[in-house]
């Protein structure tokens, strides 16, 4: 049985743990370990995640299975265009992959985006990440490529979009 709830400051360490466990599995085959460690530190520092939640910069959703958090998503309006929402993060513990956790969270983000009166949801995915196929099955399409610097590294992404009805 699944439950979805909005994350609070009390959940920051849980979010960081899920990210830590998931990133090594997801990105190990496509990024250098130094880059993974650096990006985890940049994106998932306690201070950064806390500020995103406290300042309402991103809404974090936790997926709970049998009382245990197993996945999370984070989304917000795009800074440059508040008519478009962006799914910033979607990570499911490796042991749960293939069980529908990602779909459940995307469906919830789509629902909440529509409830906010918006009809477009974007996300970024690494161009070499096999998750691209999953996002395509969820109805997202590549709209352009984007290279984003993070410290000495680059995120080489596709920007994908789903129109919500």
Buried (B, 14 or more C-beta within 10 A) or exposed (E): EBEBEEBEEEBBEBBBEBBBBBBBEBBEEBBEEEBBBBBBEEBBEEEBBEBBBEEEEBBBBBBBBEEEBBBBBBBBBBEEEEEBBBBBBBBBBEEBBEBEBBEBBBEBBBEBBBEEEBBBBBBBBBBEBEBBEBBEEBBBEBEEEEEEEEEEBEBBBBBBBBEBE
